[in-house]
Amino acid sequence: MTEDKNKDFSQLKDTDPIISYEQEESAELTELNSTWDNIVNTFRHNHLALIGVVIIILIILAAVLAPVISAYDPYVQDLENKLAKPSAAHLLGTDAFGRDMLTRLFYGARNSLVIGLIPSIIAIVIGTVMGLMAGYLGKTADFIIMRIADICLSFPSLLLAMVIMYTLGASLLNLFIALSIINWGMTARTVRAETLQLREKEFVEAARSCGVKRSTIMFRHILPNCIPSLIVIFTLDIPSAIMEEASLSFLGVGAQPPEASWGLMVSENKDQLTRAPWVALIPGFAIMLLVLAFNFVGDGMRDALDPTLKE
């Protein structure tokens, strides 16, 4: 009889963790599917968000396939055809150096997308780690991290980026650094606010009482609950970074000639507005279109993932 009881207890001990793990995995999969369904349903009914997705996809394809679909070299000058009007040979005309505007636009999309994505990713990573530490550890860590974030947020973003670029010098790497520094603070504040709420929840208390390490609690138990907010922040950070890069390039401290950057194209051709307005208006319109597309997608993601907006 004793052996049977021990055997039953042994079987229960061995199977319970497996059942618990399978249930946890099933719950996570169900929640993931539910989140994805919310996103799909929201974008299906939100026509602006859907239009934004289509525009972004088309711009990405144009940037990736630029060498294939472009008949001209974006850097080769043809001074005999400078400021040529839109025609069959040059669909969007040429700039002041005779370079094909459509080709420059395709290659400029590469720089704009990269400059929008990479600094936003860096800012999200830094802001998330800092926000988790500030919210969960509290006290000294919270004070130091939040004061640094307050300093970064207290300056106008463009002014701070200009100071960093003038100090470090105009280069792509320094541009990434500048845009990351000015954008991480808001992410840190958002993650900190959510962490302060989540650290008092039952599942965090249970993990803490079981002796789970603080780093594990932060990154395995709290971070997944912050992901919806981070997705929304990320989709809104990208157009912000694109606009800031365009402004810096226009002021001469962003992308440098002969790079094909939309902001730099506007800056190079601003003096031709009365003679050949298309050379400045076309890249300006492209910036506006891309920024609007990402904002539409960001609004759609917010509607899908923010529980306070659901009826």
C-alpha positions as a LaTeX table, in Angstrom:
\begin{tabular}{lrrr}
\hline
Residue & $x$ (\AA) & $y$ (\AA) & $z$ (\AA) \\
\hline
Met1 & 0.00 & 0.00 & 0.00 \\
Thr2 & 2.80 & 2.39 & 0.88 \\
Glu3 & 4.57 & 1.60 & $-2.36$ \\
Asp4 & 1.38 & 2.36 & $-4.34$ \\
Lys5 & 0.98 & 5.72 & $-2.61$ \\
Asn6 & 4.60 & 6.59 & $-3.30$ \\
Lys7 & 4.15 & 5.55 & $-6.89$ \\
Asp8 & 1.02 & 7.71 & $-7.29$ \\
Phe9 & 2.76 & 10.68 & $-5.68$ \\
Ser10 & 5.77 & 10.21 & $-7.95$ \\
Gln11 & 3.56 & 10.14 & $-11.03$ \\
Leu12 & 1.70 & 13.27 & $-9.88$ \\
Lys13 & 4.97 & 15.07 & $-9.19$ \\
Asp14 & 6.33 & 14.17 & $-12.60$ \\
Thr15 & 3.22 & 15.07 & $-14.59$ \\
Asp16 & 2.11 & 18.27 & $-12.86$ \\
Pro17 & 4.99 & 20.43 & $-14.14$ \\
Ile18 & 4.41 & 19.13 & $-17.67$ \\
Ile19 & 0.69 & 19.89 & $-17.47$ \\
Ser20 & 1.44 & 23.32 & $-16.03$ \\
Tyr21 & 3.96 & 24.08 & $-18.77$ \\
Glu22 & 1.58 & 22.92 & $-21.51$ \\
Gln23 & $-1.23$ & 25.01 & $-20.04$ \\
Glu24 & 1.04 & 28.07 & $-19.83$ \\
Glu25 & 2.25 & 27.54 & $-23.40$ \\
Ser26 & $-1.34$ & 27.09 & $-24.61$ \\
Ala27 & $-2.42$ & 30.29 & $-22.82$ \\
Glu28 & 0.44 & 32.27 & $-24.36$ \\
Leu29 & $-0.39$ & 30.91 & $-27.83$ \\
Thr30 & $-4.07$ & 31.77 & $-27.39$ \\
Glu31 & $-3.19$ & 35.31 & $-26.28$ \\
Leu32 & $-0.84$ & 35.73 & $-29.24$ \\
Asn33 & $-3.52$ & 34.55 & $-31.67$ \\
Ser34 & $-6.04$ & 36.89 & $-30.04$ \\
Thr35 & $-3.66$ & 39.84 & $-30.39$ \\
Trp36 & $-3.00$ & 39.02 & $-34.04$ \\
Asp37 & $-6.74$ & 38.71 & $-34.69$ \\
Asn38 & $-7.30$ & 42.14 & $-33.11$ \\
Ile39 & $-4.64$ & 43.68 & $-35.37$ \\
Val40 & $-6.07$ & 42.05 & $-38.51$ \\
Asn41 & $-9.64$ & 43.06 & $-37.66$ \\
Thr42 & $-8.63$ & 46.62 & $-36.83$ \\
Phe43 & $-6.68$ & 47.07 & $-40.06$ \\
Arg44 & $-9.52$ & 45.51 & $-42.02$ \\
His45 & $-11.91$ & 48.23 & $-40.83$ \\
Asn46 & $-9.38$ & 51.07 & $-40.53$ \\
His47 & $-8.88$ & 52.13 & $-44.14$ \\
Leu48 & $-6.25$ & 54.76 & $-43.35$ \\
Ala49 & $-4.10$ & 52.19 & $-41.52$ \\
Leu50 & $-4.48$ & 49.80 & $-44.46$ \\
Ile51 & $-3.49$ & 52.54 & $-46.91$ \\
Gly52 & $-0.46$ & 53.27 & $-44.71$ \\
Val53 & 0.63 & 49.63 & $-44.87$ \\
Val54 & 0.29 & 49.60 & $-48.67$ \\
Ile55 & 2.32 & 52.82 & $-49.03$ \\
Ile56 & 5.09 & 51.52 & $-46.75$ \\
Ile57 & 5.28 & 48.22 & $-48.64$ \\
Leu58 & 5.50 & 50.04 & $-51.99$ \\
Ile59 & 8.25 & 52.36 & $-50.72$ \\
Ile60 & 10.19 & 49.41 & $-49.29$ \\
Leu61 & 9.93 & 47.55 & $-52.62$ \\
Ala62 & 11.07 & 50.65 & $-54.51$ \\
Ala63 & 14.06 & 51.04 & $-52.17$ \\
Val64 & 15.07 & 47.37 & $-52.37$ \\
Leu65 & 14.59 & 47.08 & $-56.14$ \\
Ala66 & 16.12 & 50.49 & $-56.93$ \\
Pro67 & 19.08 & 49.06 & $-58.93$ \\
Val68 & 16.66 & 46.93 & $-60.98$ \\
Ile69 & 13.92 & 49.45 & $-61.75$ \\
Ser70 & 16.19 & 52.50 & $-62.16$ \\
Ala71 & 17.71 & 53.19 & $-65.55$ \\
Tyr72 & 20.20 & 55.76 & $-64.26$ \\
Asp73 & 23.01 & 56.01 & $-61.74$ \\
Pro74 & 21.95 & 58.22 & $-58.80$ \\
Tyr75 & 25.41 & 59.81 & $-58.54$ \\
Val76 & 26.36 & 60.41 & $-62.19$ \\
Gln77 & 25.95 & 64.06 & $-63.21$ \\
Asp78 & 24.72 & 65.18 & $-66.62$ \\
Leu79 & 25.09 & 68.97 & $-66.68$ \\
Glu80 & 23.72 & 69.20 & $-70.22$ \\
Asn81 & 20.34 & 67.99 & $-68.94$ \\
Lys82 & 20.20 & 69.84 & $-65.64$ \\
Leu83 & 16.74 & 70.89 & $-64.41$ \\
Ala84 & 15.08 & 69.03 & $-67.27$ \\
Lys85 & 11.30 & 68.95 & $-67.03$ \\
Pro86 & 9.46 & 65.64 & $-66.46$ \\
Ser87 & 9.43 & 63.66 & $-69.70$ \\
Ala88 & 9.48 & 60.12 & $-71.03$ \\
Ala89 & 13.26 & 59.98 & $-70.52$ \\
His90 & 13.09 & 61.40 & $-66.99$ \\
Leu91 & 9.65 & 60.81 & $-65.48$ \\
Leu92 & 10.23 & 63.25 & $-62.61$ \\
Gly93 & 12.78 & 65.45 & $-64.37$ \\
Thr94 & 16.37 & 66.07 & $-63.29$ \\
Asp95 & 17.98 & 68.10 & $-60.53$ \\
Ala96 & 20.48 & 70.97 & $-60.74$ \\
Phe97 & 23.28 & 68.49 & $-61.55$ \\
Gly98 & 21.36 & 66.61 & $-64.23$ \\
Arg99 & 20.72 & 63.53 & $-62.05$ \\
Asp100 & 17.47 & 61.65 & $-62.58$ \\
Met101 & 15.03 & 62.62 & $-59.82$ \\
Leu102 & 13.11 & 59.34 & $-59.82$ \\
Thr103 & 16.32 & 57.35 & $-59.38$ \\
Arg104 & 17.48 & 59.66 & $-56.59$ \\
Leu105 & 14.07 & 59.25 & $-54.97$ \\
Phe106 & 14.34 & 55.44 & $-55.00$ \\
Tyr107 & 17.84 & 55.46 & $-53.51$ \\
Gly108 & 16.86 & 58.17 & $-51.05$ \\
Ala109 & 14.10 & 55.88 & $-49.76$ \\
Arg110 & 16.83 & 53.46 & $-48.66$ \\
Asn111 & 18.50 & 56.05 & $-46.45$ \\
Ser112 & 15.21 & 57.34 & $-45.07$ \\
Leu113 & 13.99 & 53.85 & $-44.13$ \\
Val114 & 17.32 & 52.81 & $-42.59$ \\
Ile115 & 17.59 & 56.07 & $-40.66$ \\
Gly116 & 14.01 & 55.65 & $-39.50$ \\
Leu117 & 14.36 & 52.00 & $-38.44$ \\
Ile118 & 17.80 & 51.60 & $-36.87$ \\
Pro119 & 17.73 & 54.57 & $-34.43$ \\
Ser120 & 14.16 & 53.64 & $-33.48$ \\
Ile121 & 15.23 & 50.06 & $-32.69$ \\
Ile122 & 18.19 & 51.29 & $-30.65$ \\
Ala123 & 16.00 & 53.79 & $-28.78$ \\
Ile124 & 13.38 & 51.12 & $-28.05$ \\
Val125 & 15.98 & 48.69 & $-26.69$ \\
Ile126 & 17.70 & 51.30 & $-24.50$ \\
Gly127 & 14.42 & 52.81 & $-23.32$ \\
Thr128 & 12.92 & 49.40 & $-22.52$ \\
Val129 & 15.90 & 48.25 & $-20.44$ \\
Met130 & 16.13 & 51.58 & $-18.61$ \\
Gly131 & 12.37 & 51.68 & $-18.01$ \\
Leu132 & 12.30 & 48.13 & $-16.62$ \\
Met133 & 15.19 & 48.87 & $-14.28$ \\
Ala134 & 13.70 & 52.16 & $-13.10$ \\
Gly135 & 10.23 & 50.72 & $-12.53$ \\
Tyr136 & 11.19 & 47.43 & $-10.91$ \\
Leu137 & 14.34 & 48.30 & $-8.96$ \\
Gly138 & 13.06 & 51.73 & $-7.86$ \\
Lys139 & 14.87 & 54.00 & $-5.39$ \\
Thr140 & 18.34 & 55.04 & $-6.57$ \\
Ala141 & 18.11 & 53.36 & $-9.97$ \\
Asp142 & 14.74 & 54.96 & $-10.63$ \\
Phe143 & 15.96 & 58.41 & $-9.59$ \\
Ile144 & 19.14 & 58.33 & $-11.70$ \\
Ile145 & 17.54 & 56.88 & $-14.85$ \\
Met146 & 14.52 & 59.18 & $-14.78$ \\
Arg147 & 16.60 & 62.29 & $-14.19$ \\
Ile148 & 18.75 & 61.44 & $-17.22$ \\
Ala149 & 15.57 & 60.87 & $-19.24$ \\
Asp150 & 14.18 & 64.20 & $-18.02$ \\
Ile151 & 17.35 & 65.98 & $-19.18$ \\
Cys152 & 17.04 & 64.43 & $-22.67$ \\
Leu153 & 13.33 & 65.26 & $-22.87$ \\
Ser154 & 13.76 & 68.82 & $-21.60$ \\
Phe155 & 15.52 & 69.91 & $-24.81$ \\
Pro156 & 13.71 & 70.30 & $-28.13$ \\
Ser157 & 14.57 & 67.11 & $-30.02$ \\
Leu158 & 15.88 & 68.85 & $-33.13$ \\
Leu159 & 18.05 & 71.23 & $-31.10$ \\
Leu160 & 19.56 & 68.37 & $-29.08$ \\
Ala161 & 20.21 & 66.38 & $-32.26$ \\
Met162 & 21.93 & 69.40 & $-33.83$ \\
Val163 & 24.18 & 69.84 & $-30.79$ \\
Ile164 & 25.16 & 66.17 & $-30.90$ \\
Met165 & 25.83 & 66.25 & $-34.65$ \\
Tyr166 & 27.88 & 69.46 & $-34.46$ \\
Thr167 & 29.87 & 67.96 & $-31.58$ \\
Leu168 & 30.51 & 64.51 & $-33.07$ \\
Gly169 & 30.56 & 65.48 & $-36.74$ \\
Ala170 & 28.24 & 64.72 & $-39.65$ \\
Ser171 & 28.24 & 60.99 & $-40.40$ \\
Leu172 & 25.71 & 58.17 & $-40.60$ \\
Leu173 & 26.92 & 56.58 & $-37.34$ \\
Asn174 & 26.71 & 59.86 & $-35.45$ \\
Leu175 & 23.25 & 60.41 & $-36.90$ \\
Phe176 & 22.16 & 57.06 & $-35.44$ \\
Ile177 & 23.61 & 58.08 & $-32.07$ \\
Ala178 & 21.88 & 61.46 & $-32.09$ \\
Leu179 & 18.45 & 60.10 & $-33.06$ \\
Ser180 & 18.73 & 57.28 & $-30.50$ \\
Ile181 & 19.61 & 59.67 & $-27.68$ \\
Ile182 & 16.69 & 62.00 & $-28.31$ \\
Asn183 & 14.08 & 59.19 & $-28.60$ \\
Trp184 & 14.84 & 56.73 & $-25.79$ \\
Gly185 & 13.51 & 58.87 & $-22.92$ \\
Met186 & 9.82 & 58.63 & $-23.79$ \\
Thr187 & 10.08 & 54.85 & $-24.18$ \\
Ala188 & 11.75 & 54.60 & $-20.77$ \\
Arg189 & 9.00 & 56.63 & $-19.12$ \\
Thr190 & 6.26 & 54.53 & $-20.71$ \\
Val191 & 7.86 & 51.22 & $-19.76$ \\
Arg192 & 8.55 & 52.47 & $-16.23$ \\
Ala193 & 4.89 & 53.44 & $-15.76$ \\
Glu194 & 3.70 & 50.01 & $-16.88$ \\
Thr195 & 6.34 & 48.25 & $-14.77$ \\
Leu196 & 5.21 & 50.12 & $-11.64$ \\
Gln197 & 1.72 & 48.70 & $-12.20$ \\
Leu198 & 2.78 & 45.19 & $-13.16$ \\
Arg199 & 5.24 & 44.63 & $-10.31$ \\
Glu200 & 2.31 & 44.59 & $-7.85$ \\
Lys201 & 0.39 & 41.95 & $-9.80$ \\
Glu202 & $-0.13$ & 38.44 & $-8.42$ \\
Phe203 & 2.02 & 36.66 & $-11.01$ \\
Val204 & 5.00 & 38.90 & $-10.20$ \\
Glu205 & 4.49 & 38.41 & $-6.47$ \\
Ala206 & 4.32 & 34.64 & $-7.00$ \\
Ala207 & 7.54 & 34.64 & $-9.02$ \\
Arg208 & 9.26 & 36.79 & $-6.39$ \\
Ser209 & 8.13 & 34.49 & $-3.55$ \\
Cys210 & 9.53 & 31.49 & $-5.44$ \\
Gly211 & 12.97 & 33.09 & $-5.50$ \\
Val212 & 13.03 & 33.96 & $-9.21$ \\
Lys213 & 15.85 & 36.37 & $-10.09$ \\
Arg214 & 14.97 & 40.00 & $-10.61$ \\
Ser215 & 16.33 & 40.01 & $-14.16$ \\
Thr216 & 14.14 & 37.01 & $-15.02$ \\
Ile217 & 11.06 & 38.68 & $-13.57$ \\
Met218 & 11.74 & 41.87 & $-15.52$ \\
Phe219 & 12.44 & 40.32 & $-18.90$ \\
Arg220 & 10.30 & 37.17 & $-18.81$ \\
His221 & 7.25 & 38.21 & $-16.79$ \\
Ile222 & 6.96 & 42.01 & $-17.06$ \\
Leu223 & 8.42 & 42.76 & $-20.50$ \\
Pro224 & 5.92 & 40.63 & $-22.51$ \\
Asn225 & 3.09 & 42.69 & $-21.02$ \\
Cys226 & 4.76 & 45.89 & $-22.27$ \\
Ile227 & 5.13 & 44.70 & $-25.87$ \\
Pro228 & 1.80 & 46.14 & $-27.17$ \\
Ser229 & 2.79 & 49.62 & $-25.97$ \\
Leu230 & 6.30 & 49.19 & $-27.39$ \\
Ile231 & 4.91 & 48.25 & $-30.80$ \\
Val232 & 2.86 & 51.44 & $-30.88$ \\
Ile233 & 5.82 & 53.55 & $-29.72$ \\
Phe234 & 8.05 & 51.95 & $-32.36$ \\
Thr235 & 5.63 & 52.69 & $-35.22$ \\
Leu236 & 5.43 & 56.32 & $-34.09$ \\
Asp237 & 9.18 & 56.69 & $-33.50$ \\
Ile238 & 10.01 & 55.80 & $-37.10$ \\
Pro239 & 8.29 & 58.81 & $-38.72$ \\
Ser240 & 9.72 & 61.03 & $-35.99$ \\
Ala241 & 13.25 & 59.84 & $-36.82$ \\
Ile242 & 12.62 & 60.32 & $-40.56$ \\
Met243 & 11.45 & 63.89 & $-40.01$ \\
Glu244 & 14.38 & 64.69 & $-37.74$ \\
Glu245 & 16.87 & 63.24 & $-40.25$ \\
Ala246 & 15.27 & 65.28 & $-43.03$ \\
Ser247 & 15.52 & 68.42 & $-40.90$ \\
Leu248 & 19.17 & 67.74 & $-40.00$ \\
Ser249 & 20.03 & 67.06 & $-43.65$ \\
Phe250 & 18.27 & 70.28 & $-44.65$ \\
Leu251 & 20.41 & 72.14 & $-42.07$ \\
Gly252 & 23.59 & 70.51 & $-43.39$ \\
Val253 & 24.42 & 68.21 & $-40.46$ \\
Gly254 & 22.63 & 65.05 & $-41.60$ \\
Ala255 & 23.37 & 63.06 & $-44.75$ \\
Gln256 & 26.20 & 64.55 & $-46.78$ \\
Pro257 & 26.51 & 64.97 & $-50.58$ \\
Pro258 & 26.48 & 63.09 & $-52.85$ \\
Glu259 & 24.25 & 60.74 & $-50.79$ \\
Ala260 & 20.66 & 60.41 & $-51.97$ \\
Ser261 & 18.65 & 61.50 & $-48.94$ \\
Trp262 & 15.20 & 63.04 & $-49.23$ \\
Gly263 & 16.01 & 65.78 & $-46.73$ \\
Leu264 & 19.28 & 66.52 & $-48.51$ \\
Met265 & 17.48 & 66.59 & $-51.87$ \\
Val266 & 15.14 & 69.28 & $-50.55$ \\
Ser267 & 18.10 & 71.23 & $-49.17$ \\
Glu268 & 20.13 & 70.99 & $-52.39$ \\
Asn269 & 17.24 & 72.13 & $-54.58$ \\
Lys270 & 15.52 & 74.72 & $-52.39$ \\
Asp271 & 17.03 & 77.53 & $-54.49$ \\
Gln272 & 15.31 & 76.15 & $-57.60$ \\
Leu273 & 11.73 & 76.55 & $-56.32$ \\
Thr274 & 10.97 & 79.40 & $-58.72$ \\
Arg275 & 12.79 & 77.86 & $-61.69$ \\
Ala276 & 12.05 & 74.14 & $-61.33$ \\
Pro277 & 9.80 & 73.62 & $-58.29$ \\
Trp278 & 9.49 & 69.85 & $-58.80$ \\
Val279 & 13.10 & 69.19 & $-57.74$ \\
Ala280 & 12.32 & 70.32 & $-54.18$ \\
Leu281 & 8.62 & 69.54 & $-53.98$ \\
Ile282 & 8.88 & 65.89 & $-55.05$ \\
Pro283 & 11.25 & 64.73 & $-52.23$ \\
Gly284 & 9.29 & 66.89 & $-49.79$ \\
Phe285 & 6.08 & 65.15 & $-50.84$ \\
Ala286 & 7.80 & 61.75 & $-50.48$ \\
Ile287 & 8.80 & 62.59 & $-46.88$ \\
Met288 & 5.23 & 63.69 & $-46.12$ \\
Leu289 & 3.78 & 60.51 & $-47.66$ \\
Leu290 & 6.09 & 58.15 & $-45.75$ \\
Val291 & 5.58 & 59.96 & $-42.43$ \\
Leu292 & 1.80 & 59.96 & $-42.88$ \\
Ala293 & 1.85 & 56.24 & $-43.74$ \\
Phe294 & 3.75 & 55.34 & $-40.56$ \\
Asn295 & 1.46 & 57.58 & $-38.49$ \\
Phe296 & $-1.61$ & 55.86 & $-39.96$ \\
Val297 & $-0.12$ & 52.45 & $-39.13$ \\
Gly298 & 0.81 & 53.64 & $-35.63$ \\
Asp299 & $-2.76$ & 54.82 & $-35.01$ \\
Gly300 & $-4.07$ & 51.47 & $-36.25$ \\
Met301 & $-1.73$ & 49.54 & $-33.97$ \\
Arg302 & $-2.79$ & 51.69 & $-31.03$ \\
Asp303 & $-6.47$ & 51.00 & $-31.75$ \\
Ala304 & $-5.76$ & 47.26 & $-31.95$ \\
Leu305 & $-3.52$ & 46.90 & $-28.90$ \\
Asp306 & $-4.69$ & 49.53 & $-26.40$ \\
Pro307 & $-7.31$ & 47.88 & $-24.14$ \\
Thr308 & $-8.64$ & 51.26 & $-22.99$ \\
Leu309 & $-9.92$ & 51.98 & $-26.51$ \\
Lys310 & $-11.94$ & 48.77 & $-26.73$ \\
Glu311 & $-15.60$ & 48.78 & $-25.98$ \\
\hline
\end{tabular}
